Amino acid sequence: MSITDVATSLLRTEETFSACLARINSVVLQPLLKSGSFENQKLFLLLNDHFHVLWNLTEENYRALQQTLSVSDSADIQDIYLVWKADLFLDAYIQYFSIFASCTVVQGFDHAARKKSEIWKLPKHSLQQFLADFSPDTSVAVALHTILHKPFRDHLRQYSLIFSQLEETSSQCPEKDVVADAAEQFEKLESFISQALDEACLTRGLWKSLGHRFVVGDALCVPNRRLLEDSRNLPAFASTGRSDRILLFDDILVLIQGSNFQSFDLKLVWVDAASKGKSALRLVMPEEEFLILTKEPKAQAVWQWKLNQAVRQVLNGKRDFPLWGRAGEGRDPPVCRCFKFTFRAEGRFKNASYDGEWSLGKPHGKGTLTWPDGRNYVGDFKDGLEHGFGICLVPRASEDRYDCYKCHWWEGRMSGYGICEYGNDMVYKGYFKENVRQGFGILENPSSADHPFKYTGHWENDKKSGYGIWDDKEKGERYIGMWQEDQRHGPGMVVMQSGVCYQRTFHMDKMVGSGTLLLEDDCVYEGNFSGDLTFVGKGKLTFPNGFVLEGTFANKSNQGTQTQGVLDTSGELQDDAVTKLQLGHEEFPVERRWEGLYSQFLEFIHSGGQAEMEEAFMGFHVQTSKELRKSQEYLFCQRGTEEVPGKVDFLEELVKHQTEEGLQGFLQQALMSSLHPLGKLLKALTVAFQATYSGIGANKHLLTMAQEEVKHYARKIWEFYRGLLHLALEVRGQLGAEDLEQSDLDGLRIILPLILPSVYPELSMLYMLYHEKEDDHYCQGIVDLSLLPDVKLLEFLDIQNTTVDPREKLDILRKTYEEIEQTISRVLEKEYNPPMDDLLPLLTYVVTRARIQHLGAEIHLIRDMMDPANEGGMYDFLLTALESCYALIRTEIRQSWHVPQES
């Protein structure tokens, strides 16, 4: 048989079928639809629509074949519309028989025959032409059911015969694969229709059997719902004890007991075979869990397979094709799913709606949780609890405002770094534990508030506790010291905007005992004094000129301060030990400051640097997503939308840079990056340093504290670097390969120059204030010397000092010395190493012409922060020479030399 013969046969088949459809339309469908409203009319209208879609496709196929054969004596595969548009035919038949099955389920043909019996009386004999075994006793319902599906199935068998013939004739054609695929799809279609009608009949029988307990139109009896399994057919029972029958539908699972039922959406059902015994299935839902028990393993396997396939298909949003068969083999439903659910059971989530990702009946992944009272949470979940980064909004009572928590969560509680923007405009940035502020944190009330303040320090159980800094912006005061239960408690210092500062012991926010008060005119008072700095009781007042007044002080109204005591006028001018008295370094050992910060880092290292702990320590910016950023617009959260750069495996990088040559560059990059743990630590330490020593805290009496703190920072960062390196090598199994030479490296020498730029503005200001008087004398000496006639401008005066690194400053000094040495050697025409006696006047000349500002502060900063390895060497010699030059200009020249004016 040729392709032309097959096309001719198909033409006759389509012509016959089209005529059949025309008769069905005129005899059955149109009379029924025109007879007025009746039960399930909408279903029959849908059936009519899909009937006409099939009819139109048949007509199109017929016309295409007729046109081809009318203009040519031959045809090929491309001319057969059915082959190239097979997907249209398949979809039309699937839609038609799906609606037909729904009519069957709700007994639509019975209702149509019974309610509209008058329209079938006259044309009943016309139904005979469709049914070979039609008799007067055949019910109209059966006739309608048969007429509206049998011709279609017979026609599909004709299609199957046509495709068999096409496969034989096109075995050598390029289109053979297309023909074979279409033939396979139509074969599946026949299986689909058979299965769909079987399911419809089974479901129809169920609704009829339950009719005396469930009224028609009940929530269970939905036209497109299909029964897949019944525990009456395949014995099984639920472990809940609340059911005597289990029904599995294509979208829900139903437990029936008496006239009551409980249904479960299959999208929310997880099936676990790994449970108690071989004949039991564990079913997990968001708020419930029970077992389906069977007597035989075979029954358990069937229930498990049907449940899994039903769940998978409802999650896909469509049934398999065919409904049961190879299409579903080897495919279980996904464990992770997305849907919306409202919790009803008692607990923290009661009445809350969750929309997001699930796993095994619990929120797991990213999602949104919303309570009726306005609370909501957007972020990560794990095993049913908030876990990871999340944003939580909590409405404030009687206010149209929210507290917004943006932080890391651990097993349903805030834990790790986070930011809280309170509805009263206060902002907290720091660490949480068990839903309360714990560890290092900053709480700030903005300047626009009635009582602006800022606290930077340690928290314990949501209260200020331990070492912390309190800025009272309204009073212009800063408290530096210990706290307990939100009260100043223990040793503390108060620094004022005016420059006055004092050190006292506090007990529950009240000053107790004696203290030290340093006034702005360099007077020093030791004794008891009140909150308004009034001298009270015994004390000693030392004046800048060296006089000492010791006795008992009192303050009477309208009479000022009065004292009874002894005034010692024999003293000389105060030395630096008095006028520059250093506070706090003994009361607050540097090891005990900022313990909350260091403990977070240690916890991160001890955890093995895991991703969750990294995010908890570093903050939420380490791991972010577009979904969360979008959600913040809904949550009224202000947060940057910049893309986070690709994250680098810092443990891997640590291993690559162990040598001293590569270590310096690696550490510099790490400390500059907020995405690196060391960079995060330095940033937090810098914030702590600025909170202490910037602004109001820029006081010369705190210089020693600042010096100690900076060096301690360097030592701790080196210690933590070593801990991270040990962890990296341990992870890679290379602990034995650690570079032993690193143990000999001086961490302070390596780290200190790298962190100085971060603290230099505040640190240099403290040095300037400490050496303010000396520098004033030095500057006056520079002015005096500048009035001398300029004999010759040295060629090395263009050297400028813009660095903050003590090593680089010393290098500049060395280069200056080398320029002096080379110039002398060039003049003398021989090598010459100037001794100190010759170097001092030349260096004085250079310094005079260079007009270096705050040289005293610079010299002391270099001396305090220089590498101890340079002591006693060339750098030490040159720094000593510069110190002598500074002293010479500051004192001797000004006192002994009257500078003449140029004429």
C-alpha positions in Angstrom: 0.0 0.0 0.0 1.3 3.4 -1.0 1.1 6.7 0.9 -1.5 7.8 -1.6 -3.7 4.8 -0.8 -3.4 5.6 2.9 -4.2 9.2 2.3 -7.3 8.2 0.3 -8.4 5.8 3.1 -7.9 8.6 5.7 -10.0 10.9 3.5 -13.0 8.5 3.5 -12.6 7.9 7.2 -12.6 11.6 8.0 -15.6 12.2 5.7 -17.6 9.5 7.5 -16.7 10.7 11.0 -17.5 14.3 10.1 -21.0 13.2 9.0 -21.4 11.3 12.2 -20.4 14.3 14.3 -22.9 16.4 12.4 -25.7 14.0 13.3 -24.7 13.8 17.0 -24.7 17.6 17.1 -28.2 17.9 15.6 -29.8 15.0 17.3 -28.2 15.1 20.8 -26.2 18.2 21.7 -28.3 21.0 20.2 -31.6 19.8 21.5 -30.2 19.3 24.9 -28.5 22.7 25.1 -31.5 24.6 23.7 -33.9 23.0 26.1 -33.2 25.5 28.9 -31.2 25.3 32.1 -30.6 22.0 33.9 -28.2 20.5 36.4 -24.5 20.4 35.3 -25.4 22.5 32.3 -21.9 24.2 32.4 -20.2 20.8 32.0 -22.3 20.1 28.9 -21.5 23.5 27.5 -17.8 22.8 27.9 -18.3 19.3 26.4 -20.0 21.0 23.4 -17.1 23.4 23.0 -14.5 20.6 22.9 -16.9 18.6 20.6 -16.8 21.4 18.0 -13.0 21.7 18.4 -12.7 18.1 17.4 -15.2 18.5 14.6 -13.3 21.5 13.2 -10.0 19.6 13.3 -11.6 16.7 11.4 -13.0 19.0 8.8 -9.6 20.7 8.4 -7.9 17.3 7.9 -10.5 16.3 5.4 -10.2 19.5 3.4 -6.4 19.4 3.3 -6.5 15.8 2.0 -9.2 16.5 -0.5 -7.3 19.5 -1.9 -4.1 17.5 -2.2 -5.7 14.5 -4.0 -7.8 16.8 -6.3 -4.7 18.5 -7.8 -2.4 15.5 -7.8 -2.5 11.7 -8.3 -0.1 11.1 -5.5 0.5 12.3 -1.9 3.4 12.2 0.6 3.8 12.4 4.3 3.9 16.2 4.3 0.4 16.3 2.9 -1.2 14.4 5.8 -2.4 17.0 8.3 -2.9 14.4 11.0 0.8 13.6 11.2 2.2 17.2 11.3 -0.5 18.5 13.6 -0.8 15.4 15.8 -0.3 17.6 19.0 -3.5 19.5 18.2 -5.5 16.4 17.7 -4.1 14.8 20.9 -4.9 17.9 23.0 -8.4 18.2 21.6 -9.2 14.5 22.4 -7.6 14.8 25.9 -9.7 17.9 26.7 -12.9 16.3 25.3 -12.6 13.1 27.2 -11.6 14.9 30.5 -14.9 16.8 30.4 -16.8 13.7 29.3 -15.3 11.8 32.3 -16.4 14.7 34.6 -20.0 14.4 33.3 -19.8 10.7 34.1 -18.6 11.4 37.6 -21.4 13.7 38.6 -24.0 11.5 36.8 -24.6 14.2 34.3 -26.1 11.9 31.7 -28.6 10.5 34.2 -29.6 14.0 35.2 -29.9 15.1 31.5 -32.0 12.1 30.7 -34.3 12.5 33.7 -34.7 16.2 33.8 -35.1 16.7 30.1 -37.0 13.4 29.3 -39.6 15.3 27.2 -36.9 16.2 24.5 -36.1 12.5 24.0 -39.6 11.2 23.5 -40.0 12.1 19.8 -36.4 11.7 18.6 -35.7 8.6 20.7 -35.9 6.5 17.5 -33.2 8.7 16.0 -30.7 7.4 18.6 -30.9 3.9 17.0 -28.7 5.1 14.2 -25.8 5.5 16.7 -26.3 2.2 18.6 -26.2 -1.2 16.9 -27.8 -2.9 20.0 -30.3 -0.1 20.7 -33.7 -1.4 22.0 -36.7 0.3 23.5 -35.6 -0.9 26.9 -32.2 1.0 26.6 -32.2 3.9 28.9 -31.6 7.4 27.5 -28.8 7.9 30.0 -26.9 4.9 28.7 -27.7 6.0 25.1 -26.3 9.5 25.7 -23.2 8.1 27.5 -22.5 5.7 24.6 -23.3 8.2 21.8 -21.0 10.8 23.2 -17.9 8.6 23.5 -18.1 5.4 21.4 -17.9 7.0 17.9 -14.8 8.9 19.1 -13.1 5.8 20.3 -14.0 3.9 17.2 -12.5 6.7 15.1 -9.3 6.7 17.1 -9.0 3.0 16.3 -9.2 4.0 12.7 -6.4 6.5 13.2 -4.3 3.7 14.8 -4.9 1.5 11.7 -3.9 4.5 9.5 -0.7 5.1 11.4 0.2 1.4 11.2 -0.2 1.6 7.4 1.9 4.8 7.3 4.7 3.2 9.3 4.9 0.4 6.8 4.9 2.7 3.8 7.3 5.3 5.3 10.0 2.9 6.6 12.5 4.3 4.1 11.3 7.9 4.2 13.1 10.7 6.1 9.9 11.4 8.0 9.7 7.9 9.5 10.6 9.2 13.0 7.8 11.8 12.9 5.3 9.1 11.9 6.5 6.7 14.5 6.3 9.4 17.2 2.8 10.4 16.2 1.7 6.7 16.2 3.1 6.2 19.7 1.3 9.3 21.0 -2.1 8.1 19.6 -1.5 4.7 21.2 -0.9 6.5 24.5 -4.1 8.5 23.9 -6.2 5.3 23.7 -4.7 4.1 27.0 -5.4 7.6 28.5 -9.0 7.5 27.5 -9.5 4.0 28.8 -7.9 4.9 32.2 -9.8 8.2 32.4 -13.2 6.5 31.9 -12.3 3.7 34.3 -11.4 6.3 37.0 -14.6 8.2 36.2 -16.8 5.1 36.6 -15.0 4.2 39.9 -15.5 7.7 41.2 -19.1 7.8 40.1 -19.7 4.5 42.0 -18.1 5.9 45.1 -20.4 9.0 45.2 -23.4 6.9 44.7 -22.4 4.6 47.5 -21.8 7.5 49.8 -25.0 9.3 48.8 -26.9 8.6 52.0 -24.2 10.3 54.1 -22.8 13.0 51.8 -25.2 15.4 50.1 -24.8 16.1 46.4 -22.6 19.1 45.8 -20.6 18.4 49.0 -17.1 19.8 49.1 -15.7 16.4 48.3 -17.9 15.8 45.2 -16.0 17.9 42.6 -16.5 17.1 38.9 -12.8 16.9 38.0 -11.8 14.9 41.1 -11.0 11.2 40.5 -10.8 8.3 42.9 -7.5 6.5 42.6 -7.7 4.0 45.5 -10.1 2.9 48.1 -9.2 1.0 51.3 -12.3 -1.1 50.7 -10.6 -2.4 47.5 -7.0 -2.5 48.8 -7.2 -3.0 52.6 -5.4 -0.4 54.7 -6.2 1.6 57.8 -4.8 4.8 59.4 -3.0 4.8 62.7 -4.9 7.8 63.9 -7.9 5.6 64.9 -10.2 8.4 63.6 -11.1 6.6 60.4 -12.7 3.5 59.1 -12.0 4.2 55.4 -9.2 5.7 53.4 -9.8 7.3 50.0 -7.0 8.4 47.7 -8.1 11.0 45.0 -6.0 12.7 42.4 -5.7 15.9 44.6 -6.6 15.0 48.2 -6.4 12.1 50.7 -9.6 11.5 52.7 -10.1 9.7 56.0 -13.8 8.9 56.6 -15.4 7.9 59.9 -19.1 7.7 59.9 -20.6 10.8 58.3 -17.5 12.9 59.0 -14.3 13.1 57.0 -10.9 14.8 57.1 -9.1 15.7 53.9 -5.5 16.5 53.2 -4.2 18.4 50.2 -1.7 16.1 48.3 0.6 19.1 47.7 1.1 19.0 51.5 1.7 15.3 51.9 5.0 13.6 52.1 5.2 9.8 51.9 8.0 8.0 53.8 8.4 4.2 53.5 11.3 4.1 56.0 9.0 3.8 59.0 7.8 1.2 61.5 7.7 -2.2 59.9 7.6 -3.2 56.3 3.9 -2.8 55.9 3.5 0.8 57.0 3.8 4.1 55.4 4.5 7.4 57.3 2.5 10.3 55.9 3.8 13.7 57.0 1.7 16.9 56.7 2.4 20.4 58.0 0.5 19.9 61.3 -0.2 16.2 61.3 1.6 12.9 60.9 0.2 9.3 60.9 0.8 5.9 59.5 -1.1 3.9 56.8 -0.9 0.3 57.8 -1.4 -2.7 55.5 -1.5 -6.4 56.2 0.7 -7.4 53.3 3.9 -5.8 51.9 2.4 -6.0 48.4 -0.5 -3.8 49.4 1.9 -1.4 51.1 3.9 -1.1 47.9 0.8 -0.4 45.8 -0.4 2.3 48.2 3.1 3.8 48.3 3.4 3.9 44.5 -0.1 5.4 44.0 0.4 8.0 46.7 3.8 9.1 45.3 2.5 9.3 41.8 -0.6 11.2 42.8 1.5 13.7 44.8 3.9 14.1 42.0 1.2 14.7 39.4 -0.7 17.2 41.6 2.6 19.1 42.1 3.2 19.2 38.4 -0.3 20.6 37.9 -1.3 18.0 35.4 -1.9 14.2 35.1 0.5 11.9 33.4 0.0 10.8 29.8 -1.2 8.1 30.0 -2.5 8.4 33.6 -0.8 5.3 34.8 2.1 3.5 33.2 5.7 4.1 32.2 5.3 7.9 32.3 5.4 7.8 36.1 8.0 5.0 36.6 11.1 5.9 38.6 9.9 9.4 39.5 9.0 10.3 43.1 7.6 13.6 44.1 10.2 16.3 45.1 11.0 16.6 48.8 11.3 20.4 48.5 8.1 22.2 47.4 6.5 25.6 47.4 3.0 26.4 48.5 1.0 28.5 50.9 -0.5 27.2 54.2 -2.2 28.7 57.3 -1.3 27.1 60.6 -4.2 26.2 62.9 -2.6 24.1 65.7 -1.6 25.7 69.0 1.9 27.1 69.1 3.9 30.1 68.0 2.7 29.9 64.4 -1.0 29.6 65.2 -3.1 31.5 62.6 0.0 32.5 60.8 0.2 32.0 57.0 3.4 30.7 55.4 4.1 31.1 51.8 7.4 29.5 50.6 9.5 26.4 50.4 8.8 23.2 52.4 10.5 19.9 53.2 8.9 16.9 54.9 5.9 19.0 56.2 7.9 21.8 57.6 9.0 25.2 56.3 12.4 24.7 54.9 14.2 27.2 52.6 13.1 30.7 51.8 9.6 31.9 52.7 7.3 34.5 54.2 5.5 34.0 57.5 2.6 36.4 58.3 0.5 36.7 61.5 -3.0 38.3 61.7 -1.6 40.9 64.1 0.8 42.4 61.5 3.9 40.5 62.5 5.8 38.9 59.6 9.1 37.3 58.8 10.8 37.0 55.4 13.9 34.9 55.1 15.4 31.4 55.6 13.8 28.5 57.4 15.1 25.1 58.5 13.1 22.2 59.9 10.1 24.4 60.5 11.9 27.2 62.3 13.5 30.5 61.3 17.1 29.7 60.6 19.6 31.8 58.6 19.2 35.4 57.5 15.7 36.9 57.9 13.8 40.1 58.3 11.1 40.3 61.0 8.6 43.1 61.4 6.8 43.5 64.8 4.1 46.2 65.1 4.4 48.4 68.1 1.3 48.7 70.3 -0.9 51.7 69.8 1.5 53.1 67.2 1.5 52.9 63.4 5.1 51.8 63.5 7.2 48.6 63.4 10.3 47.2 65.0 12.3 45.8 62.1 14.8 43.0 62.9 17.3 42.2 60.1 19.6 39.5 61.4 20.7 35.9 61.5 18.4 33.4 63.1 19.2 30.0 64.7 16.5 27.4 65.4 13.7 30.0 65.6 15.6 32.7 67.6 17.7 35.6 66.7 21.3 34.6 67.1 24.4 36.2 65.5 24.9 39.6 63.9 21.9 41.7 63.1 20.4 45.2 62.8 17.2 46.3 64.5 15.5 49.4 63.4 13.0 50.2 66.2 9.8 52.0 65.7 10.9 54.8 68.0 13.8 55.5 65.6 16.5 53.8 67.7 18.8 51.5 65.9 20.8 48.5 67.2 23.7 47.0 65.3 25.4 44.1 66.9 25.0 40.5 68.1 22.0 38.6 69.4 21.5 35.3 71.2 18.3 33.6 72.1 16.3 36.7 70.9 18.1 39.2 73.1 21.1 41.5 72.6 24.2 39.6 73.6 27.8 40.4 73.0 29.1 43.4 71.2 26.6 45.9 69.9 25.8 49.5 69.2 22.5 51.2 70.2 21.9 54.7 68.9 19.2 57.2 69.4 19.5 59.7 66.5 20.2 63.4 66.9 16.7 64.2 65.9 15.3 62.4 69.0 14.5 64.1 72.3 17.4 62.4 74.1 20.1 61.5 71.5 22.7 59.0 72.7 24.9 56.2 71.5 26.1 53.1 73.4 29.0 51.0 72.0 29.9 48.0 74.1 29.0 44.7 75.6 25.5 43.4 76.2 24.3 40.7 78.5 20.7 39.4 78.4 19.5 42.4 76.5 21.1 44.9 78.9 24.2 46.9 78.9 26.8 44.9 80.9 30.6 44.9 80.9 32.8 47.4 79.2 31.1 50.0 77.1 31.0 53.6 75.8 28.0 55.9 76.3 27.7 59.1 74.4 25.2 61.6 75.8 24.9 63.9 72.9 22.6 66.2 74.7 25.0 66.9 77.6 28.2 66.6 75.4 29.6 63.9 77.7 31.1 60.5 77.1 31.2 57.7 79.7 33.9 55.1 79.3 33.8 52.2 81.7 31.9 49.3 83.2 28.2 48.5 83.2 25.8 46.2 84.9 22.0 45.8 84.3 21.9 48.9 82.2 23.5 51.0 84.9 27.0 52.4 85.2 28.6 50.1 87.7 32.3 49.7 88.5 35.3 51.9 87.4 34.4 54.5 84.9 35.6 57.8 83.3 33.6 60.7 82.0 35.0 62.9 79.3 33.4 66.3 78.5 33.2 68.4 75.4 35.1 71.2 77.3 38.1 68.9 77.9 37.3 68.2 81.5 37.5 64.5 82.4 37.2 62.5 85.6 37.6 59.0 86.8 35.3 57.5 89.5 33.8 54.3 90.8 30.1 53.9 90.1 27.5 51.8 91.9 24.2 51.3 90.1 24.7 54.6 88.3 25.8 56.6 91.3 29.3 57.8 92.0 30.9 56.4 95.1 34.3 57.0 96.8 36.9 59.5 95.7 38.1 60.1 92.2 40.4 62.1 90.0 39.2 65.2 88.2 41.3 66.8 85.4 40.3 70.3 84.6 40.8 72.1 81.2 43.4 74.5 82.8 45.5 71.4 83.8 44.5 71.6 87.4 44.2 68.2 89.0 41.8 67.5 91.9 41.9 64.2 93.8 39.1 63.5 96.2 35.3 63.5 96.4 33.1 65.7 94.1 29.5 65.8 93.1 27.9 65.2 89.7 28.1 68.9 88.8 31.9 68.8 89.6 31.6 70.6 92.9 34.4 69.7 95.3 33.0 68.0 98.4 34.8 66.8 101.5 38.5 66.0 101.7 40.6 66.5 98.6 43.8 67.8 97.1 43.9 70.4 94.3 47.2 70.7 92.3 47.6 73.9 90.2 49.6 74.2 87.0 52.2 76.4 88.7 53.0 73.6 91.2 51.0 75.0 94.2 49.0 72.3 96.1 45.9 73.0 98.1 44.9 70.2 100.4 42.1 70.2 102.9 38.3 70.0 103.2 36.1 71.5 100.5 32.5 72.7 100.8 30.1 74.6 98.5 27.7 76.9 100.2 24.9 78.6 98.4 25.8 82.0 96.9 29.2 81.8 98.5 31.0 79.5 96.0 33.5 76.8 96.9 35.2 77.2 100.4 38.0 75.2 101.8 39.9 74.7 105.0 43.3 73.4 104.5 47.0 74.0 103.7 48.3 75.7 100.5 51.8 74.6 99.6 53.5 77.1 97.4 56.9 75.6 97.5 56.3 73.3 94.5 57.7 73.8 91.0 55.9 73.7 87.7 54.1 70.5 87.3 55.8 67.9 85.2 54.1 65.8 82.5 53.2 63.1 85.1 50.7 65.5 86.5 49.5 67.7 83.6 49.4 64.7 81.3 48.1 62.2 83.8 46.8 59.1 81.9 43.5 57.6 82.9 41.9 54.2 82.4 44.8 52.0 81.3 45.0 50.4 84.8 41.3 50.3 85.6 40.4 48.8 82.2 43.1 46.2 81.2 43.4 46.1 77.5 42.7 42.4 77.5 39.3 42.9 79.0 38.1 45.6 76.6 35.9 44.4 73.7 35.7 40.8 74.9 32.3 40.5 73.1 33.9 41.1 69.8 36.7 38.6 70.3 34.4 35.9 71.7 32.3 36.0 68.5 35.4 35.5 66.4 36.6 32.7 68.6 33.2 31.0 68.4 33.4 31.3 64.6 36.8 29.6 64.5 35.8 26.9 66.9 32.8 26.1 64.8 35.1 25.2 61.9 34.3 28.2 59.8 31.0 26.7 58.7 28.8 28.7 56.3 26.0 29.3 58.9 28.5 30.4 61.6 30.3 32.6 59.0 27.0 34.4 58.2 26.1 34.7 61.9 29.5 36.3 62.7 30.0 38.4 59.5 26.4 39.6 59.1 23.7 39.0 56.5 25.6 40.8 53.7 27.7 37.6 53.2 24.8 35.8 51.7 21.9 37.7 50.1 19.4 37.2 47.4 17.2 39.2 45.0 14.1 37.6 46.5 15.0 39.0 50.0 15.9 42.4 48.6 12.5 42.5 46.8 10.7 41.6 50.0 12.4 44.5 51.9 10.4 47.0 49.8 7.2 45.3 51.1 8.7 45.3 54.7 9.6 49.0 54.6 13.2 48.1 55.3 15.9 50.4 54.1 18.9 48.5 52.9 21.4 48.7 50.1 20.6 46.9 46.9 24.1 46.6 45.6 25.2 43.3 44.3 27.5 41.4 46.6 30.7 40.3 44.8 31.4 36.7 44.3 32.5 35.2 47.6 36.0 33.8 47.9 36.9 30.7 49.9 39.1 32.5 52.5 40.3 29.2 53.9 41.8 28.2 50.5 43.4 31.6 50.2 45.0 31.3 53.7 46.8 28.2 52.7 48.1 29.8 49.5 49.8 32.7 51.3 51.9 31.3 54.1 55.3 32.7 53.2 56.3 36.1 54.7 56.6 37.5 51.2 53.1 36.7 50.2 51.6 37.1 53.7 51.9 40.9 53.8 49.9 41.4 50.6 47.3 38.8 51.5 46.7 40.3 55.0 46.4 43.8 53.6 43.7 42.7 51.1 42.0 40.6 53.8 41.9 43.5 56.3 40.5 45.8 53.7 37.7 43.5 52.7 34.4 43.5 54.7 33.7 40.1 53.2 36.7 38.5 55.0 36.5 37.6 58.6 39.6 39.5 59.5 38.4 42.5 57.6 35.0 42.3 59.5 36.9 42.1 62.8 39.1 45.1 62.0 36.1 47.1 60.9 34.3 46.4 64.2 37.4 47.2 66.2 37.8 50.5 64.2 34.2 51.4 65.1 35.0 50.6 68.8 38.1 52.7 68.6 36.3 55.7 67.0 33.5 55.4 69.6 36.1 55.8 72.4 38.6 58.3 71.1 36.9 60.4 68.4 35.0 63.6 69.0 34.5 64.1 72.7 37.0 61.3 73.4 39.9 63.2 71.8 41.5 63.9 75.2 45.2 63.8 75.9 44.6 61.9 79.1 43.5 58.8 77.1 46.6 58.5 74.9 48.1 55.5 76.8 44.7 53.7 76.6 44.7 54.2 72.9 48.3 53.1 72.5 47.7 49.9 74.3 44.5 49.2 72.4 46.0 49.6 69.0 48.8 47.2 69.8 46.4 44.8 71.3 44.3 44.9 68.2 47.4 43.9 66.1 48.2 41.0 68.5 44.6 39.7 68.5 44.3 39.9 64.7 47.6 38.0 64.3 46.3 35.4 66.9 43.1 35.0 64.9 44.9 34.8 61.6 46.9 31.9 63.1 43.7 30.3 64.3 42.2 30.6 60.8 45.3 29.2 59.2 45.3 26.2 61.6 41.6 25.6 60.7 42.3 25.8 57.0 45.2 23.3 57.2 43.0 21.1 59.4 40.2 21.1 56.8 42.7 20.2 54.1 44.3 17.5 56.2 47.7 19.4 56.0 48.3 20.2 59.7 51.8 18.7 59.4 52.5 20.9 56.4 52.1 24.2 58.3 55.1 26.5 57.7 57.0 26.3 61.0 58.8 29.6 60.1 55.6 31.4 60.8 56.0 30.7 64.5 59.1 33.0 64.4 57.3 35.8 62.6 56.6 38.9 64.7 52.9 39.4 64.3 52.9 42.9 65.8 55.5 44.0 63.3 53.4 42.6 60.4 49.9 43.6 61.5 50.5 47.0 63.1 51.4 48.9 59.9 48.3 47.4 58.2 45.8 48.5 60.8 47.3 51.9 61.6 45.5 53.6 58.6 42.2 52.6 60.1 42.9 54.3 63.5 45.4 56.9 62.5 43.0 60.0 62.5 42.0 59.4 66.1 45.4 58.2 67.3 47.3 61.1 65.7 44.9 63.6 67.2 45.6 62.2 70.7 49.3 62.6 70.1 48.8 66.2 68.9 46.8 67.1 72.0 49.3 65.3 74.3 52.2 67.3 72.8 50.3 70.5 72.1 52.5 72.8 74.2 55.8 71.3 73.0 54.6 71.6 69.5 53.6 75.2 70.0 57.1 76.0 71.2 58.5 74.1 68.3 56.4 76.0 65.8 57.5 79.3 67.3 61.1 78.1 67.0 60.5 77.3 63.3 59.0 80.8 62.8 62.0 82.4 64.5 64.5 80.4 62.5 62.7 81.1 59.2 63.5 84.7 59.6 67.2 84.0 59.2 68.8 84.8 55.8 68.6 81.9 53.5 72.2 81.1 52.4 71.4 78.1 50.3 68.2 76.1 49.8 69.1 72.5 50.1 68.1 70.3 47.1 66.5 67.7 49.3 63.7 70.0 50.8 61.1 68.5 48.5 60.7 65.4 50.6 57.2 65.3 52.0 55.8 63.0 54.7 52.3 61.8 53.8 52.5 58.2 55.1 51.1 56.8 58.4 53.3 53.7 58.5 56.1 54.2 61.1 58.5 52.1 58.9 57.8 54.4 55.9 58.4 57.5 58.1 61.7 56.1 59.2 62.6 55.3 55.6 62.0 59.0 54.7 64.2 60.0 57.6 66.9 57.6 56.3 66.7 59.1 52.8 67.0 62.6 54.2 70.2 61.5 56.1 71.5 59.9 52.9 70.9 63.2 51.0 72.7 65.2 53.6 75.6 62.7 53.6 75.8 62.7 49.8 75.7 66.5 49.6 78.6 66.8 52.1 80.6 64.2 50.3 80.1 66.0 47.0 81.3 69.3 48.5 84.3 67.7 50.3 84.9 65.5 47.3 85.3 62.5 49.6 83.1 60.1 51.6 82.0 61.6 54.9 79.7 60.1 57.6 78.7 63.1 59.7 78.7 62.5 63.5 75.9 63.7 65.7 77.6 67.0 66.4 77.7 67.8 62.6 74.4 66.2 61.8 72.3 68.1 64.4 72.7 71.6 62.9 72.2 70.4 59.4 69.1 68.4 60.3 67.8 71.5 62.2 68.2 73.6 59.1 66.3 71.0 57.0 63.5 70.8 59.6 63.3 74.6 59.7 62.9 74.9 56.0 60.5 71.9 55.7 58.1 73.5 58.3 56.9 70.0 59.5 53.6 70.5 61.4 53.1 68.6 64.8 56.6 67.1 64.7 56.5 66.2 68.3 53.3 64.2 67.9 54.8 62.5 64.8 58.1 61.6 66.7 56.3 60.1 69.6 53.9 58.2 67.4 56.8 56.7 65.5 58.7 55.9 68.7 55.6 54.2 70.3 54.6 52.2 67.2 58.0 51.4 65.6 59.2 47.8 65.2 61.2 46.8 68.4 63.7 45.2 66.0 64.8 48.7 64.9 65.9 49.7 68.4 69.6 50.3 68.6 70.1 50.4 64.9 70.4 53.1 62.2 66.7 54.0 62.4 67.0 54.4 66.2 70.0 56.7 65.7 68.3 58.9 63.2 65.1 59.1 65.3 67.2 60.1 68.2 68.8 62.8 66.1 65.4 64.1 65.0 64.3 64.1 68.7 67.4 66.2 69.6 66.6 68.6 66.7 63.0 68.9 67.9 64.2 69.7 71.5 66.8 72.2 70.3 64.2 74.1 68.3 61.6 73.9 71.0 63.7 75.1 73.9 67.3 76.2 73.6 67.2 78.2 70.4 64.1 80.2 71.5 65.5 80.9 74.9 69.1 81.8 74.0 68.9 83.3 70.5 67.2 86.6 69.6 66.5 86.3 65.9 67.4 89.5 64.0 65.0 90.9 61.5 66.1 91.0 57.9 66.9 94.4 56.6 
